[in-house]
C-alpha cells in the first residue's frame, strides 16, 4: 500500500498553526488540481509519494499545484532562472506578521484591504502578495528592481481576479530600498522582505555546487528547502550580503517612520541578528522583535522594528 503522507510530517508541524501546509503534501489532491504534476510524482524508497526536489521543473509544477489547490490561483508561472519559493515557509512569514498586527487590533487578526503591506523585492513569483491577499484580504505594494521579474509579477497580479484590485507592483529604478517606492501619500502597516542571502555571485555559485554534491534523499524536506529553488542576481546576492542590505534598510527606515508602522525582514544568518539589533538601537527604534521560524531543519528569523 502506498503511503500518501511524506516522512517529514513531524518536521512540518513546526510551521505556524494557521499554515495551510502544516500537514504533509497530499499528492493525490495536488495532481487532481494540476494534472501536469503527475509526471513528476514517484514512490520513494520509504513508500511515500514525492517529487525530485532537485528538479526545478518538478518544483515549479508543485508550486503551481499548491497555489491552485490552496489559494485558488489559476495563473502562476515564472521564468526558469527566477527564484521558485518554498511556499510553506513563505506562508509562515505572513501568518507571523498577522499575529504582530493583531496586537493593535484588540487581539483579532486584521483582515481586509485597509491593511497595507509593502513587499520589498516582490520577485517574479509574487508569492507574499498571493498568500497575504488570499488569507487575509490585505492590500499589497510590491517593489522590484529587475525589469523581467517586475513584468512577471504584474502579469500574475493582473491575471488572477483575487489579486487584481489588491496588488500593485512598482519598479525600483535605483539601489535604494524605500526611497522612490514609498510615495508621500502612502501609509503602510508593515513592510516585509526576503533579502539577498549571499555577498557575491561567487559565493552563491559555490553554495549551489555544494548543494548539488550533497547526498540528500529525494523525499527529504531539506532537499525541498535548500536545493531546488534557483534564483539569480539580485534575488540571491548583493555586495555585503544580507547584513549590508538590512543595514541599508534600517538606515532608510528612519526617514519613513511616520508612514510605516512596522518594518520587518527575514534574517537567514543567525550571527547577523545581534549586529542588526545593535544598529536598530543606534537608530532609536523603540520596539525591536525577533521571531524564530522553522521549516524542517532550517531555521530563520523575522526581525521587526518600529519607531
TAQUIJO-V569409 format. One record per residue. N is the residue number from 1. RES is the residue in three letters. SS is DSSP state (H for helix, E for strand, L for the rest). Layout:
N;RES;SS / N;RES;SS
This chain:
1;UNK;L / 2;UNK;L / 3;UNK;E / 4;UNK;L / 5;UNK;L / 6;UNK;L / 7;UNK;L / 8;UNK;L / 9;UNK;H / 10;UNK;H / 11;UNK;H / 12;UNK;H / 13;UNK;L / 14;UNK;L / 15;UNK;L / 16;UNK;L / 17;UNK;L / 18;UNK;L / 19;UNK;L / 20;UNK;L / 21;UNK;L / 22;UNK;L / 23;UNK;L / 24;UNK;L / 25;UNK;L / 26;UNK;L / 27;UNK;H / 28;UNK;H / 29;UNK;H / 30;UNK;H / 31;UNK;H / 32;UNK;H / 33;UNK;H / 34;UNK;L / 35;UNK;H / 36;UNK;H / 37;UNK;H / 38;UNK;H / 39;UNK;H / 40;UNK;H / 41;UNK;L / 42;UNK;E / 43;UNK;E / 44;UNK;L / 45;UNK;L / 46;UNK;L / 47;UNK;L / 48;UNK;E / 49;UNK;E / 50;UNK;E / 51;UNK;L / 52;UNK;L / 53;UNK;L / 54;UNK;L / 55;UNK;L / 56;UNK;H / 57;UNK;H / 58;UNK;H / 59;UNK;H / 60;UNK;H / 61;UNK;H / 62;UNK;H / 63;UNK;H / 64;UNK;H / 65;UNK;H / 66;UNK;H / 67;UNK;H / 68;UNK;H / 69;UNK;H / 70;UNK;H / 71;UNK;H / 72;UNK;L / 73;UNK;L / 74;UNK;L / 75;UNK;L / 76;UNK;L / 77;UNK;L / 78;UNK;L / 79;UNK;L / 80;UNK;L / 81;UNK;L / 82;UNK;L / 83;UNK;L / 84;UNK;L / 85;UNK;L / 86;UNK;L / 87;UNK;H / 88;UNK;H / 89;UNK;H / 90;UNK;H / 91;UNK;H / 92;UNK;H / 93;UNK;H / 94;UNK;H / 95;UNK;H / 96;UNK;H / 97;UNK;H / 98;UNK;H / 99;UNK;H / 100;UNK;H / 101;UNK;H / 102;UNK;H / 103;UNK;L / 104;UNK;L / 105;UNK;L / 106;UNK;L / 107;UNK;L / 108;UNK;L / 109;UNK;L / 110;UNK;L / 111;UNK;L / 112;UNK;L / 113;UNK;L / 114;UNK;L / 115;UNK;L / 116;UNK;E / 117;UNK;E / 118;UNK;E / 119;UNK;E / 120;UNK;E / 121;UNK;L / 122;UNK;L / 123;UNK;L / 124;UNK;L / 125;UNK;L / 126;UNK;L / 127;UNK;H / 128;UNK;H / 129;UNK;H / 130;UNK;H / 131;UNK;H / 132;UNK;H / 133;UNK;H / 134;UNK;H / 135;UNK;H / 136;UNK;H / 137;UNK;L / 138;UNK;L / 139;UNK;E / 140;UNK;E / 141;UNK;E / 142;UNK;E / 143;UNK;E / 144;UNK;E / 145;UNK;L / 146;UNK;L / 147;UNK;H / 148;UNK;H / 149;UNK;H / 150;UNK;H / 151;UNK;H / 152;UNK;H / 153;UNK;H / 154;UNK;H / 155;UNK;H / 156;UNK;H / 157;UNK;H / 158;UNK;H / 159;UNK;H / 160;UNK;L / 161;UNK;H / 162;UNK;H / 163;UNK;H / 164;UNK;H / 165;UNK;L / 166;UNK;L / 167;UNK;E / 168;UNK;E / 169;UNK;E / 170;UNK;E / 171;UNK;E / 172;UNK;L / 173;UNK;L / 174;UNK;L / 175;UNK;L / 176;UNK;L / 177;UNK;L / 178;UNK;L / 179;UNK;L / 180;UNK;L / 181;UNK;L / 182;UNK;L / 183;UNK;L / 184;UNK;L / 185;UNK;L / 186;UNK;L / 187;UNK;L / 188;UNK;E / 189;UNK;E / 190;UNK;E / 191;UNK;E / 192;UNK;E / 193;UNK;E / 194;UNK;L / 195;UNK;L / 196;UNK;L / 197;UNK;L / 198;UNK;E / 199;UNK;L / 200;UNK;L / 201;UNK;H / 202;UNK;H / 203;UNK;H / 204;UNK;H / 205;UNK;H / 206;UNK;H / 207;UNK;H / 208;UNK;H / 209;UNK;H / 210;UNK;H / 211;UNK;H / 212;UNK;H / 213;UNK;H / 214;UNK;L / 215;UNK;L / 216;UNK;L / 217;UNK;L / 218;UNK;L / 219;UNK;L / 220;UNK;L / 221;UNK;H / 222;UNK;H / 223;UNK;H / 224;UNK;H / 225;UNK;H / 226;UNK;H / 227;UNK;H / 228;UNK;L / 229;UNK;L / 230;UNK;L / 231;UNK;L / 232;UNK;L / 233;UNK;H / 234;UNK;H / 235;UNK;H / 236;UNK;L / 237;UNK;E / 238;UNK;L / 239;UNK;L / 240;UNK;L / 241;UNK;H / 242;UNK;H / 243;UNK;H / 244;UNK;H / 245;UNK;H / 246;UNK;H / 247;UNK;H / 248;UNK;H / 249;UNK;H / 250;UNK;H / 251;UNK;H / 252;UNK;H / 253;UNK;H / 254;UNK;H / 255;UNK;H / 256;UNK;H / 257;UNK;L / 258;UNK;L / 259;UNK;L / 260;UNK;E / 261;UNK;E / 262;UNK;E / 263;UNK;E / 264;UNK;E / 265;UNK;E / 266;UNK;E / 267;UNK;E / 268;UNK;L / 269;UNK;L / 270;UNK;H / 271;UNK;H / 272;UNK;H / 273;UNK;H / 274;UNK;H / 275;UNK;H / 276;UNK;H / 277;UNK;H / 278;UNK;H / 279;UNK;H / 280;UNK;H / 281;UNK;H / 282;UNK;H / 283;UNK;L / 284;UNK;L / 285;UNK;L / 286;UNK;L / 287;UNK;E / 288;UNK;E / 289;UNK;E / 290;UNK;E / 291;UNK;E / 292;UNK;E / 293;UNK;E / 294;UNK;E / 295;UNK;E / 296;UNK;L / 297;UNK;L / 298;UNK;E / 299;UNK;E / 300;UNK;E / 301;UNK;E / 302;UNK;E / 303;UNK;E / 304;UNK;E / 305;UNK;E / 306;UNK;E / 307;UNK;L
